[in-house]
Amino acid sequence: MRYMIVDGRVTVPGFPERSGLKEPTRKGYKVYSEGVTLMCKEKFDNLWESPSSSDYDSYLKETIKEAVAHTPGVSNETLSSLLSLPVEEIERIRSS
């Protein structure tokens, strides 16, 4: 779920107009509730501080590994396009 917390009192969940991984968030709804805001903040903080959370390189390495498992021989250029990352970043992660 995509959301933004404003001033610790308002939560703005965002939704894409159509389903799909690359669909941008275009609609947001203001929720004026300190309770909802607190729940969203606690959820984020718990995930952020969780021992199971990954750093960027580990997360990207795992994402690329899964993509390669589903499509063996996938090129760095294709991964770059699918993940919206520079080819150099894909190369860096795959070579590490």
GROMACS elastic network, one bead per residue, 0.5 to 0.9 nm:
[ bonds ]
;  ai    aj funct       b0    kb
    1    13     6  0.74179   500
    1    14     6  0.76502   500
    1    15     6  0.81528   500
    2    12     6  0.85447   500
    2    13     6  0.58211   500
    2    14     6  0.53903   500
    2    15     6  0.71551   500
    2    25     6  0.81317   500
    3    11     6  0.67438   500
    3    12     6  0.53879   500
    3    14     6  0.55465   500
    3    15     6  0.87454   500
    3    28     6  0.83066   500
    3    40     6  0.82696   500
    4    10     6  0.83465   500
    4    11     6  0.57395   500
    4    12     6  0.51100   500
    4    13     6  0.63657   500
    4    14     6  0.79238   500
    5     8     6  0.60952   500
    5     9     6  0.73097   500
    5    10     6  0.58233   500
    5    12     6  0.63231   500
    5    13     6  0.86232   500
    5    37     6  0.66173   500
    5    40     6  0.80726   500
    5    41     6  0.76974   500
    6     9     6  0.62798   500
    6    10     6  0.51119   500
    6    11     6  0.61811   500
    6    12     6  0.76459   500
    6    37     6  0.86742   500
    7    10     6  0.65765   500
    7    11     6  0.89088   500
    8    11     6  0.79386   500
    8    34     6  0.70762   500
    8    37     6  0.65302   500
    8    38     6  0.76223   500
    8    41     6  0.85437   500
    9    31     6  0.86157   500
    9    32     6  0.64723   500
    9    33     6  0.61404   500
    9    35     6  0.82682   500
    9    36     6  0.85244   500
    9    37     6  0.59962   500
    9    38     6  0.80961   500
   10    30     6  0.65457   500
   10    31     6  0.56178   500
   10    33     6  0.60661   500
   10    34     6  0.66936   500
   10    36     6  0.81920   500
   10    37     6  0.61287   500
   11    29     6  0.80973   500
   11    30     6  0.59797   500
   11    31     6  0.51818   500
   11    32     6  0.67554   500
   11    33     6  0.73906   500
   11    34     6  0.83111   500
   11    36     6  0.70941   500
   11    37     6  0.53677   500
   11    40     6  0.79292   500
   12    28     6  0.57432   500
   12    29     6  0.52904   500
   12    31     6  0.60790   500
   12    32     6  0.87865   500
   13    27     6  0.83738   500
   13    28     6  0.55218   500
   13    29     6  0.58483   500
   13    30     6  0.72052   500
   13    31     6  0.79340   500
   14    25     6  0.57396   500
   14    26     6  0.70428   500
   14    27     6  0.55880   500
   14    29     6  0.67666   500
   15    18     6  0.84890   500
   15    24     6  0.81111   500
   15    25     6  0.51263   500
   15    26     6  0.64240   500
   15    27     6  0.54162   500
   15    28     6  0.63458   500
   15    29     6  0.87160   500
   16    19     6  0.66157   500
   16    20     6  0.82530   500
   16    23     6  0.58008   500
   16    24     6  0.54988   500
   16    26     6  0.55023   500
   16    27     6  0.65041   500
   16    28     6  0.89516   500
   17    23     6  0.74783   500
   17    24     6  0.78258   500
   17    25     6  0.71521   500
   17    26     6  0.64324   500
   17    27     6  0.70660   500
   18    23     6  0.65394   500
   18    24     6  0.86771   500
   19    22     6  0.85397   500
   19    23     6  0.66577   500
   20    23     6  0.53966   500
   20    24     6  0.89175   500
   21    24     6  0.84879   500
   22    82     6  0.88471   500
   23    26     6  0.86834   500
   25    28     6  0.77202   500
   31    34     6  0.87899   500
   31    36     6  0.76657   500
   31    37     6  0.81808   500
   32    35     6  0.89542   500
   32    36     6  0.81532   500
   32    37     6  0.82261   500
   33    36     6  0.53380   500
   33    37     6  0.61702   500
   33    38     6  0.85262   500
   34    38     6  0.59351   500
   34    39     6  0.85751   500
   35    38     6  0.50813   500
   35    39     6  0.62466   500
   35    40     6  0.87134   500
   36    39     6  0.50957   500
   36    40     6  0.62442   500
   36    41     6  0.85783   500
   37    40     6  0.52015   500
   37    41     6  0.61020   500
   37    42     6  0.85589   500
   38    41     6  0.50682   500
   38    42     6  0.60335   500
   38    43     6  0.85100   500
   39    42     6  0.51919   500
   39    43     6  0.61269   500
   39    44     6  0.86398   500
   40    43     6  0.50947   500
   40    44     6  0.61836   500
   40    45     6  0.85792   500
   41    44     6  0.51338   500
   41    45     6  0.60486   500
   41    46     6  0.85051   500
   42    45     6  0.50361   500
   42    46     6  0.59792   500
   42    47     6  0.85421   500
   43    46     6  0.52220   500
   43    47     6  0.62823   500
   43    48     6  0.85612   500
   44    47     6  0.52200   500
   44    48     6  0.59674   500
   44    49     6  0.85447   500
   45    49     6  0.60032   500
   45    50     6  0.82494   500
   46    49     6  0.53663   500
   46    50     6  0.58070   500
   47    50     6  0.50880   500
   47    51     6  0.85988   500
   47    52     6  0.82139   500
   47    53     6  0.66616   500
   48    51     6  0.86308   500
   48    53     6  0.65613   500
   49    52     6  0.84955   500
   49    53     6  0.71992   500
   50    53     6  0.53791   500
   50    54     6  0.89040   500
   51    54     6  0.80859   500
   53    59     6  0.87493   500
   54    57     6  0.80442   500
   54    58     6  0.59140   500
   54    59     6  0.56783   500
   55    58     6  0.54561   500
   55    59     6  0.61269   500
   55    60     6  0.86412   500
   56    59     6  0.51718   500
   56    60     6  0.60814   500
   56    61     6  0.84628   500
   57    60     6  0.51876   500
   57    61     6  0.59575   500
   57    62     6  0.85555   500
   57    93     6  0.69587   500
   58    61     6  0.50755   500
   58    62     6  0.61671   500
   58    63     6  0.85703   500
   58    93     6  0.88685   500
   59    62     6  0.52361   500
   59    63     6  0.61665   500
   59    64     6  0.86782   500
   60    64     6  0.61036   500
   60    65     6  0.84342   500
   60    90     6  0.85449   500
   60    93     6  0.73493   500
   61    64     6  0.52224   500
   61    65     6  0.60678   500
   61    66     6  0.87063   500
   61    90     6  0.88239   500
   61    93     6  0.60746   500
   61    94     6  0.70876   500
   61    96     6  0.88299   500
   62    66     6  0.62157   500
   62    67     6  0.86431   500
   63    66     6  0.52575   500
   63    67     6  0.63184   500
   63    68     6  0.87353   500
   64    67     6  0.50150   500
   64    68     6  0.61071   500
   64    69     6  0.85135   500
   64    79     6  0.75513   500
   64    90     6  0.81913   500
   64    93     6  0.84966   500
   64    94     6  0.78451   500
   65    68     6  0.51835   500
   65    69     6  0.61453   500
   65    70     6  0.87721   500
   65    94     6  0.87630   500
   66    69     6  0.50245   500
   66    70     6  0.63734   500
   66    71     6  0.86121   500
   67    70     6  0.52467   500
   67    71     6  0.60614   500
   67    72     6  0.80106   500
   67    74     6  0.79505   500
   67    79     6  0.80040   500
   68    73     6  0.67909   500
   68    74     6  0.61767   500
   69    72     6  0.57591   500
   71    74     6  0.57392   500
   74    77     6  0.83771   500
   74    78     6  0.66035   500
   74    79     6  0.70954   500
   75    78     6  0.52325   500
   75    79     6  0.63515   500
   75    80     6  0.85178   500
   76    79     6  0.50608   500
   76    80     6  0.59429   500
   76    81     6  0.85802   500
   76    87     6  0.61251   500
   76    88     6  0.86236   500
   76    90     6  0.61558   500
   76    91     6  0.66647   500
   76    94     6  0.87052   500
   77    81     6  0.62498   500
   77    82     6  0.86670   500
   77    86     6  0.85081   500
   77    87     6  0.58835   500
   77    90     6  0.83387   500
   78    81     6  0.51034   500
   78    82     6  0.61320   500
   78    83     6  0.85122   500
   78    87     6  0.87757   500
   79    82     6  0.50484   500
   79    83     6  0.58942   500
   79    84     6  0.80697   500
   79    85     6  0.80473   500
   79    87     6  0.78556   500
   79    90     6  0.71526   500
   80    83     6  0.53467   500
   80    84     6  0.56143   500
   80    86     6  0.56995   500
   80    87     6  0.51640   500
   80    88     6  0.85602   500
   80    89     6  0.80635   500
   80    90     6  0.63700   500
   81    84     6  0.51050   500
   81    85     6  0.67736   500
   81    86     6  0.80740   500
   81    87     6  0.82751   500
   82    85     6  0.79959   500
   83    86     6  0.87478   500
   85    88     6  0.82641   500
   85    89     6  0.65563   500
   85    90     6  0.71781   500
   86    89     6  0.53518   500
   86    90     6  0.67788   500
   86    91     6  0.88780   500
   87    90     6  0.51283   500
   87    91     6  0.61707   500
   87    92     6  0.85718   500
   88    91     6  0.50004   500
   88    92     6  0.60370   500
   88    93     6  0.86744   500
   89    92     6  0.50402   500
   89    93     6  0.63009   500
   89    94     6  0.85917   500
   90    93     6  0.53060   500
   90    94     6  0.60749   500
   90    95     6  0.85356   500
   91    94     6  0.51402   500
   91    95     6  0.60063   500
   91    96     6  0.85900   500
   92    95     6  0.53868   500
   92    96     6  0.63574   500
   93    96     6  0.53079   500
